[in-house]
Amino acid sequence: MDNSSFQALQEKVRGHVITSDHADYDTARAVFNGMIDKRPAAILRVSQVADVMAGVNFARDTGLDLALRGGGHSAPGFGTCDGGLVIDFTGCRGVRVDPANATARAEAGVTWADFNHATCAFGLATTGGIIGSTGVAGLTLGGGIGYLARKYGLSCDNLKSADVVTADGKFLVASDTQNEDLFWALRGGTGNFGVVTSFEFNLHPVDVLYGGVIIHLLEHADAVARLYRDYIATAPEEMGVFLGFHQGPPVPFLPEEYHGKPVVVLVGGWAGPHDEGERQWQPFLDVAPAAGSFLGPIPYTVLNTLFDPMYPKGLQAYWKSAFLPRLSDDVVRVAEKFGEAIPSVQTANHFYPINGAVQRVGRDATAFPYRDADFAVDIACHWEDPADNDANRKWVRDYYAELHPLGSGAGYVNFLDADDQPHIEDTYAGNYARLAQVKAKYDPGNLFHINQNIKPAG
């Protein structure tokens, strides 16, 4: 379609239709992953639900590919497309908190930094991600693993209702009492079923945690990982801490001699009394000499954005993931092996605990099926120079090839890359057939296919 063809869409919306002749086009088409360089025919920056309905109808009626962009963090670049229409929620960043009922409603362009800023003013929060600039929409629709998961469950477990525009341009509310099948599918099934324009969450009393970061040299990884494995299996659910392999970051509490060196990290927070939090963290300081540490009372809003300065928009990125039934000696051995050659300071290899509250939800209660796994692994490689693309993708693939046989057969959908699409049935395990039925009901023509795609049944 030529640019003039979008005038009809512009006349139906209050937002802005940005085509290739617009001064803001190159800025508007960019997503977080600098490896993604796609040129949509137009970007619709919506201002309200009516704009979303108009955009969906326009894309469907003209046969255009349709991409949905909330935070824009999707590693495969699913927030954009070549030659199609992008519905962009950049301007929809409102959060309304209801402290009396401990709920909050967030628009689809809200980031977790936005959300936490709003809710923590009332001493409330829900499970969000690890990076503050991550979108609430994408993280929640894929499950939502974060620091508070052991205590309060996944982000999707805290979803109370969702406003959705479906492929036929209709507006629906999905909840436990309305369009229940759609609500089930949204909690883990990603953006396959419609455009979620707002999310209503249950909130919990969360304010200042006790936590931060402990960094050990990689030579102590075996001792640190064994302690962590034994500790987190029975730890109080107030403790949300993950194990990670990194290059030593350029932070003030780590001596410069360790910057860029392979290290093992512990990051998280204790959502309970601070004196008890100090006691809970102490074994990780005692297990081996720490290369550096930053621990103490820390607002949840700060913990959720600690890594943000390391991850500006435009880094190259390639990801893989696995679920683990346990952190076995073989898993630790593989992590140490690839930790020795971790390719950049921005690369994050994290082992997130998903026991506790996450496992008290049935595997078929939501679309997120991995309720019996103890850990979700993220091999999230980021780097600056495109000349390193082939070498860094190889590091990720080689690591995953050795880790995958030790896991549960699939990975966390939010951490997968575009070349993981052939394994989509494994990704949803026993829930895939039911998801395909819901897809056939709400999107029989597969309009929403720029994602880890679930094809309509039949």
Summary of the structure (lengths in Angstrom):
residues: 458
radius of gyration: 21.4
end to end distance: 31.0
largest distance: 66.4
contacts: 1637
relative contact order: 0.13
helix: 36%
strand: 24%
